């Protein structure tokens, strides 16, 4: 048995090295599986960033309607939504979902 191991010593070392490098290629912090997970995480974070930037743009637009040039139509819409006010001879219906 020991003689067979001595004869195939290099083959045995190459086999263990191949298995070692293959496992490190797939696993670990810098492996292929970790790379795929990090790539998916980056994709999700970019989508979240895009969504948040759109919300910021929308809120800045609404803020500009109330600060720079006062938009009376927007103020009327806000008053109707928040305080349920209407004009004279107007009926307001509240629909609960």
C-alpha positions as CSV (number, residue, x, y, z in Angstrom):
1,X,0.0,0.0,0.0
2,X,2.8,2.4,0.9
3,X,4.6,1.5,-2.3
4,X,1.5,2.4,-4.4
5,X,1.3,5.8,-2.6
6,X,5.0,6.5,-3.2
7,X,4.6,5.7,-6.9
8,X,1.5,7.8,-7.3
9,X,2.7,10.6,-5.0
10,X,2.5,13.4,-7.6
11,X,-0.9,12.2,-8.9
12,X,-2.2,12.3,-5.3
13,X,-0.9,15.8,-4.7
14,X,-2.3,17.0,-8.0
15,X,-5.7,15.5,-7.1
16,X,-5.8,17.2,-3.7
17,X,-4.7,20.5,-5.2
18,X,-7.4,20.3,-7.9
19,X,-10.1,19.6,-5.3
20,X,-8.8,22.4,-3.1
21,X,-8.8,25.0,-5.9
22,X,-12.2,23.8,-7.2
23,X,-13.8,24.2,-3.7
24,X,-12.2,27.6,-3.2
25,X,-13.4,28.7,-6.6
26,X,-17.0,27.9,-5.7
27,X,-17.1,28.8,-2.0
28,X,-15.7,31.4,0.3
29,X,-16.0,35.1,0.4
30,X,-14.5,35.6,-3.1
31,X,-16.0,32.5,-4.7
32,X,-18.4,32.2,-7.6
33,X,-21.4,31.7,-5.4
34,X,-20.6,34.7,-3.3
35,X,-20.1,36.7,-6.5
36,X,-23.5,35.8,-7.8
37,X,-25.1,36.8,-4.5
38,X,-23.3,40.1,-4.4
39,X,-24.3,40.8,-8.0
40,X,-28.0,40.2,-7.1
41,X,-27.7,42.4,-4.0
42,X,-26.2,45.2,-6.2
43,X,-29.1,44.9,-8.6
44,X,-31.6,45.1,-5.9
45,X,-29.9,48.1,-4.3
46,X,-29.8,49.9,-7.6
47,X,-33.5,49.3,-8.1
48,X,-34.2,50.6,-4.6
49,X,-32.0,53.7,-5.2
50,X,-33.9,54.4,-8.4
51,X,-37.2,54.1,-6.7
52,X,-36.1,56.4,-3.8
53,X,-34.7,59.0,-6.3
54,X,-38.1,59.0,-8.1
55,X,-39.9,59.6,-4.7
56,X,-37.5,62.4,-3.9
57,X,-38.2,64.1,-7.3
58,X,-41.9,63.7,-6.8
59,X,-41.7,65.2,-3.3
60,X,-39.5,68.1,-4.5
61,X,-42.1,68.8,-7.2
62,X,-44.9,68.9,-4.7
63,X,-42.8,71.1,-2.4
64,X,-42.1,73.5,-5.3
65,X,-45.9,73.8,-5.9
66,X,-46.2,75.1,-2.4
67,X,-43.2,77.3,-2.1
68,X,-41.9,79.1,-5.2
69,X,-45.0,79.9,-7.2
70,X,-48.1,79.2,-5.2
71,X,-50.3,76.9,-7.3
72,X,-53.9,77.5,-6.2
73,X,-55.2,74.4,-8.0
74,X,-52.9,72.2,-6.0
75,X,-53.8,73.9,-2.7
76,X,-57.5,73.4,-3.5
77,X,-56.8,69.7,-4.3
78,X,-55.0,69.3,-0.9
79,X,-57.8,71.0,1.0
80,X,-60.4,68.7,-0.7
81,X,-58.4,65.6,0.1
82,X,-57.3,66.4,3.7
83,X,-60.2,68.3,5.1
84,X,-63.0,67.0,2.9
85,X,-64.1,70.5,2.0
86,X,-66.1,71.2,-1.1
87,X,-67.7,74.2,-2.9
88,X,-71.2,75.5,-2.3
89,X,-74.0,73.1,-3.5
90,X,-71.5,70.3,-4.0
91,X,-72.0,66.8,-2.5
92,X,-69.1,64.9,-1.2
93,X,-69.2,61.1,-1.0
94,X,-66.7,59.2,1.2
95,X,-65.9,55.7,-0.1
96,X,-64.3,53.4,2.4
97,X,-62.1,50.7,0.9
